[in-house]
Amino acid sequence: MIRIEKETRLATADVLSRASAFFGKSGLGLEEGAANPCCASFEGGGGYVLVSVVEEPKRRAVTVEAREWEHQARQFLEKV
């Protein structure tokens, strides 16, 4: 399991949209779970990915927690 974080200037909605495109059906093919304005979850392949965004003035902190998808979680954070 991995839990990593990165700062971004992208809007929260953009980060979550990119997460959906990367991990979801059109990307890695994971099943999207419940989403809310700050988080998105994905399951499949015996593991999961949770993407959350915390908004702060002038920046956002993106946290990705993953099991069985550690390499892909790192790849995603490189792109945001």
C-alpha positions, 0 to 999 in steps of 0.5 A: 500500500502507498499513500503519496501527496503532491501540491498542484495549482489545478482546480479540484474538479480538474484533478478529479476529472483527470483521476477518472480519465486515468483510473476509470473505464476509459483509462486503466479500467477500474470501477469508479466508486462513490465520488464527492466534491473532494474525493474519488475512489476506484476499485479493481484488480484486487486493489483500490485507489483513493484520490482526495484533494484538500484546497488551501489558498493558492494551491491544492494538496492531492493525496493518492492512496493505493493498494495493488496500483502503486506504480500507477498512482505515482504515474498519475501524480506526475501528471497533476 
